[in-house]
Amino acid sequence: MRATPQRAGRRIGERIAATTVALALGTVAGCSGGSSGSSGSGGSAKSHDAVIVWHGYTEVEAKAFTELGQEWNKAHPDQKVNLTFGGSNDDALKKTLASFVSGKTPGISYEYGSSITTLAKRSQTQDLTSLVKSSPSFHWEDFFVAVQQAATTPDGKVYGVPALVDNLALVYNKKLFDAAGLSYPMPNWTWTDFQNAARKLTNPAKHQYGWSYVNDGSEDTVWRFIAMLWQAGGELLSPDGKKAAFDSPAGLAAMQLLHDMAVTDHSVYLETGDGQYQNLFNSGKIAMLWTGPWDLSTINKDVSYGAQVLPAKLTHATVAGPDNFMLFNKGDRATAWAFLQWLDSAETHLKFSIATGDLPLRESETKLPGYQDFIKKYPANKVFVDNLAKNVTKSRPNIPEYPKISQVIGTAVQSVLLGKAQPQKALDQARDQVDQILAGA
């Protein structure tokens, strides 16, 4: 999900767009077909006898993934894989659905976490529940909670093998804090601490802002609000998933903070989705970001920065956006499953993490000797890894209605940040719309 040049289009907020496209393609008829003739990057495996693995990796990640494929094929000459670049991950779902019609379906494909509700309905998609939970060497419970949840549908079935996980933390410019005479963010920071710092770090004369918020109404807008909602002890939906629950004291507290910082304090740069916040952070015009590890490599080397957990209302809750490898009924499924088990083993994935900066997927990865090499190479990532163990306790709902729910909440948050709606009114209107969506209206 990283938005660096080699990981363009993987920001969590962009995943829902892919799901929305998939909903529009929901009438595509599923069918099985022949093998793909694509050339692969996983070694000398022939396409007719190798499991085709579609991915969207480029540059650093593509190199590391290719090397893993070559390593697997060398050790397993009778169970080869063919790692094939399938285009941008933004288009993965659309291409996968189209492959069900063309018959050129891969054995495995990298898919955004939000795609699972669409693909789980297709007959080509393999239910992995018994495999992940009964395979003695797979250790499903070893994956971080958010990773497990993102691969699981509301009825408890597992359709994905974890591929990536990210989350939000507070990234700050040390030079701007020093210039303002402020102490750096601490693990016990509250919303009040955060708001006060943003206010003091704002300088209208220099067009300098304390914070940046992506306010294009997309999932990039929504998932930051969800983190705040959880920090205040709120929930997005009712326990049965049939009603909106965000129109609550917690939801109001989150909306009010956004309103006060953007409309009253004018301490927030409202980003329109064009990625300018990255350039502004580098140029010293924005002091703090709520972002993920994908942005760290976009920070200029001459910028001294730090990372800290998000500020708390009641908790330091954050939100994750995991992706999955999904297995389809094409080719040798025994080979596909064996490869995925190896790929997701603690030792193999940590090797990939050290090469790419991707976060560990399993708690056991943090116990391996090589984890210290990972932290030494990517020191700021420690905050994000610690978040996975402490502050990521739930995920956004894997339900078909979520893309529409996201659109409603995105519009509500956007209206509050722009000063076009008061927090309570925006929540009330969004609640009514979400209730209608969940009722099938």
C-alpha positions as CSV (number, residue, x, y, z in Angstrom):
1,M,0.0,0.0,0.0
2,R,2.9,2.2,-0.2
3,A,2.7,5.3,-2.4
4,T,6.4,5.6,-3.1
5,P,7.3,5.6,-6.8
6,Q,7.8,1.8,-6.8
7,R,4.6,1.3,-4.9
8,A,2.3,3.9,-6.5
9,G,-1.4,3.3,-6.1
10,R,-1.2,1.3,-2.9
11,R,-2.4,3.8,-0.4
12,I,-5.1,2.3,1.7
13,G,-7.5,5.1,0.6
14,E,-7.3,4.0,-3.0
15,R,-8.4,0.4,-2.4
16,I,-12.0,1.2,-2.0
17,A,-12.1,2.7,-5.5
18,A,-11.1,-0.7,-6.8
19,T,-13.9,-2.3,-4.9
20,T,-16.4,0.2,-6.3
21,V,-15.3,-0.7,-9.8
22,A,-15.8,-4.3,-8.9
23,L,-19.4,-3.7,-7.7
24,A,-20.1,-2.2,-11.1
25,L,-18.8,-5.4,-12.6
26,G,-20.9,-7.6,-10.3
27,T,-22.9,-9.1,-13.2
28,V,-19.8,-10.6,-14.8
29,A,-20.4,-14.3,-15.2
30,G,-17.9,-16.5,-13.6
31,C,-16.4,-19.5,-15.5
32,S,-13.4,-21.7,-15.4
33,G,-10.9,-21.7,-18.2
34,G,-7.5,-22.7,-19.6
35,S,-4.1,-21.8,-18.3
36,S,-2.4,-18.5,-18.9
37,G,0.3,-18.1,-21.4
38,S,2.0,-15.2,-19.6
39,S,5.7,-15.2,-19.2
40,G,6.8,-15.1,-15.6
41,S,9.5,-13.6,-13.4
42,G,9.8,-16.5,-11.0
43,G,12.6,-18.4,-12.8
44,S,12.6,-20.7,-15.8
45,A,9.2,-22.3,-15.0
46,K,7.1,-23.1,-18.1
47,S,3.7,-21.5,-18.1
48,H,1.9,-24.8,-18.9
49,D,3.0,-26.6,-15.8
50,A,3.6,-23.7,-13.3
51,V,1.1,-22.0,-11.0
52,I,0.5,-18.5,-12.4
53,V,0.9,-15.9,-9.7
54,W,-0.3,-12.4,-10.6
55,H,1.2,-9.4,-8.6
56,G,1.5,-5.7,-9.0
57,Y,5.0,-5.3,-7.5
58,T,7.5,-2.9,-9.1
59,E,11.1,-2.0,-8.5
60,V,12.3,-2.9,-5.0
61,E,9.4,-5.2,-4.2
62,A,9.4,-6.8,-7.7
63,K,13.1,-7.6,-7.4
64,A,12.6,-9.2,-3.9
65,F,9.5,-11.1,-5.0
66,T,11.3,-12.4,-8.1
67,E,14.2,-13.6,-6.1
68,L,11.8,-15.5,-3.8
69,G,10.2,-17.1,-6.8
70,Q,13.5,-18.2,-8.1
71,E,14.5,-19.6,-4.7
72,W,11.2,-21.6,-4.5
73,N,11.5,-23.0,-8.0
74,K,15.1,-24.1,-7.5
75,A,14.1,-25.9,-4.3
76,H,10.9,-27.3,-5.8
77,P,11.5,-28.3,-9.4
78,D,8.2,-30.3,-9.4
79,Q,6.1,-27.5,-7.9
80,K,7.0,-24.4,-9.9
81,V,5.4,-21.0,-9.8
82,N,5.4,-18.4,-12.5
83,L,5.4,-14.9,-11.0
84,T,3.7,-12.6,-13.5
85,F,3.3,-8.8,-13.3
86,G,-0.4,-8.3,-13.7
87,G,-0.4,-4.5,-13.9
88,S,-1.2,-2.0,-11.1
89,N,-2.7,-3.4,-8.0
90,D,-5.4,-0.8,-8.5
91,D,-6.7,-2.8,-11.4
92,A,-6.2,-6.2,-9.9
93,L,-9.8,-6.8,-9.0
94,K,-11.1,-5.7,-12.4
95,K,-8.6,-7.9,-14.2
96,T,-9.3,-10.9,-12.0
97,L,-13.1,-10.7,-12.6
98,A,-12.4,-10.4,-16.3
99,S,-10.2,-13.5,-16.2
100,F,-13.1,-15.5,-14.9
101,V,-14.8,-14.8,-18.2
102,S,-11.7,-15.1,-20.5
103,G,-10.6,-18.4,-18.9
104,K,-7.1,-17.0,-18.3
105,T,-7.5,-17.1,-14.5
106,P,-4.3,-17.2,-12.4
107,G,-3.8,-19.7,-9.7
108,I,-2.9,-17.0,-7.2
109,S,-3.4,-13.2,-7.3
110,Y,-2.5,-10.3,-5.1
111,E,-5.7,-8.4,-4.2
112,Y,-6.6,-5.4,-2.1
113,G,-8.1,-6.4,1.2
114,S,-11.3,-4.6,0.3
115,S,-11.8,-6.9,-2.7
116,I,-12.4,-10.0,-0.6
117,T,-16.2,-9.5,-0.3
118,T,-16.6,-9.4,-4.1
119,L,-14.3,-12.3,-4.9
120,A,-15.6,-14.5,-2.1
121,K,-18.9,-14.7,-3.9
122,R,-17.3,-16.2,-7.0
123,S,-17.1,-19.9,-7.5
124,Q,-13.5,-19.7,-8.7
125,T,-12.3,-18.3,-5.4
126,Q,-11.1,-20.9,-3.0
127,D,-12.3,-21.1,0.6
128,L,-9.1,-21.5,2.6
129,T,-10.7,-21.8,6.1
130,S,-9.9,-25.4,6.7
131,L,-6.4,-25.1,5.2
132,V,-5.2,-22.0,7.2
133,K,-6.7,-23.3,10.5
134,S,-5.8,-26.9,10.3
135,S,-2.4,-26.9,8.7
136,P,-0.1,-27.5,11.7
137,S,2.8,-25.5,10.2
138,F,0.8,-22.5,9.1
139,H,0.0,-21.1,12.5
140,W,-2.9,-18.9,11.5
141,E,-3.1,-17.4,15.1
142,D,0.4,-16.1,14.7
143,F,-0.7,-13.4,12.2
144,F,-1.5,-10.0,13.7
145,V,-5.2,-9.5,14.5
146,A,-5.9,-7.0,11.7
147,V,-4.3,-9.3,9.1
148,Q,-6.5,-12.2,10.1
149,Q,-9.7,-10.0,10.1
150,A,-8.9,-8.6,6.6
151,A,-8.8,-12.1,5.2
152,T,-12.0,-13.2,6.8
153,T,-15.6,-12.6,5.8
154,P,-18.4,-11.8,8.3
155,D,-19.5,-15.5,8.3
156,G,-16.0,-16.5,9.6
157,K,-14.7,-18.0,6.3
158,V,-11.1,-17.2,5.3
159,Y,-10.5,-16.4,1.6
160,G,-7.1,-14.8,1.7
161,V,-3.5,-15.5,2.7
162,P,-2.0,-12.3,4.1
163,A,0.3,-10.3,1.7
164,L,0.8,-6.9,3.3
165,V,-0.3,-4.9,6.3
166,D,0.1,-1.2,7.0
167,N,-1.4,1.3,9.6
168,L,-1.4,4.9,10.5
169,A,1.0,6.6,12.9
170,L,2.0,10.2,13.6
171,V,5.0,11.4,11.5
172,Y,6.5,14.8,12.4
173,N,9.1,17.2,11.3
174,K,11.6,17.7,14.1
175,K,13.0,21.0,12.7
176,L,9.6,22.6,12.9
177,F,9.0,21.4,16.5
178,D,12.5,22.7,17.5
179,A,11.8,26.1,15.8
180,A,8.5,26.4,17.7
181,G,10.1,25.4,21.0
182,L,7.9,22.3,21.4
183,S,8.7,18.9,22.7
184,Y,8.4,16.1,20.3
185,P,5.2,14.0,20.3
186,M,5.1,11.5,23.2
187,P,3.4,8.1,23.5
188,N,1.0,9.6,26.1
189,W,-0.1,12.5,23.8
190,T,-3.8,13.3,24.0
191,W,-6.0,14.9,21.4
192,T,-5.6,18.2,23.3
193,D,-1.8,17.9,23.2
194,F,-2.1,17.2,19.4
195,Q,-4.5,20.1,18.8
196,N,-2.4,22.6,20.8
197,A,0.8,21.6,19.0
198,A,-0.8,21.9,15.6
199,R,-2.0,25.4,16.5
200,K,1.4,26.5,17.6
201,L,3.0,24.9,14.5
202,T,0.8,26.9,12.2
203,N,2.1,30.1,10.7
204,P,-0.3,31.7,8.1
205,A,2.3,34.2,7.0
206,K,4.6,31.3,5.9
207,H,1.7,29.1,4.7
208,Q,2.8,26.6,7.3
209,Y,0.3,24.2,8.8
210,G,0.4,22.0,11.9
211,W,-1.3,19.0,10.3
212,S,-2.5,17.7,6.9
213,Y,-5.7,15.8,6.3
214,V,-6.7,14.2,2.9
215,N,-10.0,15.8,2.2
216,D,-11.1,14.4,-1.2
217,G,-14.0,12.4,0.3
218,S,-12.3,9.1,-0.6
219,E,-11.4,6.3,1.8
220,D,-8.2,8.3,2.5
221,T,-10.6,10.8,4.2
222,V,-12.7,8.1,5.9
223,W,-10.1,5.8,7.4
224,R,-8.5,8.6,9.4
225,F,-11.9,9.5,10.8
226,I,-12.4,5.8,11.7
227,A,-9.2,5.9,13.7
228,M,-10.4,8.9,15.6
229,L,-13.8,7.3,16.1
230,W,-12.1,4.2,17.7
231,Q,-9.8,6.4,19.7
232,A,-12.8,8.0,21.3
233,G,-14.3,4.5,22.1
234,G,-16.8,4.5,19.2
235,E,-17.8,2.0,16.6
236,L,-18.7,2.3,12.9
237,L,-21.6,-0.1,12.9
238,S,-23.8,-1.8,15.5
239,P,-22.7,-5.3,16.6
240,D,-25.1,-7.0,14.2
241,G,-23.9,-4.8,11.4
242,K,-27.4,-3.6,10.6
243,K,-27.3,0.0,11.8
244,A,-24.9,2.9,11.8
245,A,-23.2,3.4,15.2
246,F,-20.9,6.3,14.4
247,D,-23.5,9.0,15.3
248,S,-22.5,8.7,18.9
249,P,-20.7,10.8,21.5
250,A,-17.4,9.3,20.2
251,G,-18.4,10.2,16.6
252,L,-19.3,13.7,17.6
253,A,-16.0,14.2,19.5
254,A,-14.1,13.1,16.4
255,M,-16.0,15.4,14.0
256,Q,-15.8,18.3,16.5
257,L,-12.0,18.0,16.7
258,L,-11.8,18.0,12.9
259,H,-14.1,21.0,12.7
260,D,-12.2,22.9,15.4
261,M,-8.8,22.3,13.9
262,A,-9.8,23.1,10.3
263,V,-12.4,25.8,10.7
264,T,-11.6,27.5,14.0
265,D,-7.8,27.0,14.3
266,H,-7.0,26.9,10.6
267,S,-4.2,24.6,11.5
268,V,-4.9,21.9,8.9
269,Y,-3.8,21.8,5.3
270,L,-6.7,20.2,3.4
271,E,-5.2,17.9,0.8
272,T,-7.3,17.3,-2.3
273,G,-5.9,13.8,-3.1
274,D,-3.1,15.0,-5.3
275,G,-0.3,14.0,-2.9
276,Q,0.9,17.5,-2.3
277,Y,1.2,16.9,1.4
278,Q,4.3,14.9,0.8
279,N,6.1,17.8,-1.0
280,L,4.8,20.2,1.7
281,F,6.1,18.1,4.5
282,N,9.5,17.9,2.8
283,S,9.6,21.7,2.3
284,G,8.8,22.4,5.9
285,K,5.2,23.6,5.3
286,I,3.5,20.8,7.2
287,A,4.6,19.7,10.6
288,M,2.6,16.5,11.2
289,L,1.1,13.8,9.2
290,W,-1.1,10.8,10.0
291,T,0.3,8.4,7.5
292,G,1.8,5.0,7.0
293,P,5.2,3.4,6.3
294,W,4.6,3.8,2.6
295,D,5.3,7.5,2.9
296,L,8.6,7.2,4.7
297,S,10.8,6.7,1.7
298,T,9.3,9.9,0.1
299,I,10.7,12.0,2.9
300,N,13.9,13.8,1.8
301,K,17.1,12.7,3.4
302,D,17.8,16.2,4.7
303,V,14.5,16.2,6.6
304,S,14.9,15.1,10.3
305,Y,11.7,13.3,11.2
306,G,10.2,11.0,13.9
307,A,7.3,8.7,14.2
308,Q,5.0,8.2,17.2
309,V,1.7,6.5,17.9
310,L,-1.5,8.5,17.2
311,P,-2.8,10.7,20.0
312,A,-5.5,9.4,22.2
313,K,-8.9,10.4,23.3
314,L,-9.4,7.2,25.3
315,T,-7.0,4.9,23.4
316,H,-4.2,5.2,20.8
317,A,-6.2,3.1,18.4
318,T,-5.2,3.1,14.7
319,V,-6.5,1.5,11.6
320,A,-4.8,-1.0,9.3
321,G,-5.3,-1.9,5.6
322,P,-4.1,-5.4,4.9
323,D,-4.0,-7.0,1.5
324,N,-4.2,-10.7,0.5
325,F,-3.0,-13.3,-1.9
326,M,-6.1,-15.2,-3.1
327,L,-6.2,-18.7,-4.5
328,F,-8.4,-19.7,-7.5
329,N,-9.5,-23.0,-8.9
330,K,-6.9,-23.0,-11.6
331,G,-3.8,-25.2,-12.0
332,D,-2.2,-27.3,-9.3
333,R,-3.8,-26.1,-6.1
334,A,-1.5,-28.3,-3.9
335,T,1.5,-26.4,-5.4
336,A,-0.3,-23.1,-4.9
337,W,-1.0,-23.8,-1.3
338,A,2.5,-25.1,-0.6
339,F,4.0,-22.0,-2.2
340,L,1.7,-19.6,-0.2
341,Q,2.6,-21.4,3.1
342,W,6.3,-21.0,2.4
343,L,5.9,-17.4,1.2
344,D,4.0,-16.5,4.4
345,S,6.3,-18.3,6.8
346,A,8.0,-16.1,9.3
347,E,11.5,-16.6,7.9
348,T,10.6,-16.1,4.3
349,H,8.4,-13.0,4.9
350,L,11.0,-11.4,7.1
351,K,13.5,-11.7,4.3
352,F,11.0,-9.9,2.1
353,S,10.5,-7.2,4.7
354,I,14.2,-6.6,5.1
355,A,14.5,-6.1,1.4
356,T,11.5,-3.9,0.9
357,G,10.5,-2.2,4.2
358,D,7.1,-4.0,4.2
359,L,5.9,-4.6,7.8
360,P,6.0,-8.1,9.3
361,L,2.8,-10.0,9.1
362,R,3.4,-12.3,12.0
363,E,4.2,-11.7,15.6
364,S,6.9,-14.4,15.4
365,E,8.8,-12.4,12.8
366,T,9.5,-9.8,15.5
367,K,11.2,-12.6,17.6
368,L,13.6,-13.7,14.9
369,P,17.2,-12.5,15.0
370,G,16.8,-10.9,11.6
371,Y,14.1,-8.5,12.9
372,Q,16.8,-6.3,14.4
373,D,18.3,-6.0,11.0
374,F,14.9,-4.8,9.8
375,I,14.6,-2.2,12.5
376,K,18.1,-1.0,12.0
377,K,17.4,-0.5,8.3
378,Y,14.0,1.0,8.8
379,P,14.0,2.5,12.3
380,A,10.8,4.5,12.0
381,N,8.9,1.3,11.1
382,K,9.2,0.1,14.7
383,V,6.2,2.4,15.7
384,F,4.1,0.8,13.0
385,V,5.0,-2.7,14.0
386,D,4.3,-1.9,17.6
387,N,0.9,-0.6,16.5
388,L,0.1,-4.0,15.0
389,A,0.6,-5.6,18.4
390,K,-1.0,-2.9,20.6
391,N,-3.2,-0.4,18.8
392,V,-4.7,-2.3,15.8
393,T,-7.4,-4.3,17.4
394,K,-10.1,-4.3,14.7
395,S,-10.6,-3.7,11.0
396,R,-13.1,-2.1,8.8
397,P,-16.0,-4.4,8.0
398,N,-15.7,-6.9,5.2
399,I,-19.2,-6.3,3.9
400,P,-20.4,-5.6,0.4
401,E,-22.0,-2.3,1.5
402,Y,-18.8,-0.8,2.8
403,P,-17.8,1.1,-0.4
404,K,-21.1,2.9,-0.3
405,I,-20.8,3.5,3.5
406,S,-17.4,4.9,2.9
407,Q,-18.7,7.3,0.3
408,V,-21.3,8.7,2.7
409,I,-18.9,9.1,5.6
410,G,-16.3,10.7,3.3
411,T,-18.8,13.3,2.1
412,A,-19.8,14.0,5.7
413,V,-16.2,14.5,6.9
414,Q,-15.4,16.6,3.9
415,S,-18.3,18.9,4.6
416,V,-17.3,19.4,8.2
417,L,-13.6,20.1,7.3
418,L,-14.7,22.7,4.7
419,G,-17.0,24.4,7.2
420,K,-20.1,23.6,5.1
421,A,-21.8,21.5,7.8
422,Q,-21.8,21.4,11.6
423,P,-20.5,18.1,13.1
424,Q,-23.8,16.9,14.6
425,K,-25.9,17.6,11.5
426,A,-23.3,15.9,9.3
427,L,-23.4,12.8,11.5
428,D,-27.2,12.7,11.5
429,Q,-27.4,12.9,7.8
430,A,-24.7,10.3,7.3
431,R,-26.4,7.9,9.8
432,D,-29.7,8.1,8.0
433,Q,-28.0,7.3,4.6
434,V,-26.0,4.5,6.0
435,D,-29.0,2.9,7.7
436,Q,-30.8,3.0,4.3
437,I,-27.8,1.4,2.6
438,L,-27.7,-1.4,5.2
439,A,-31.5,-1.9,4.9
440,G,-31.0,-2.4,1.2
441,A,-33.0,0.7,0.3
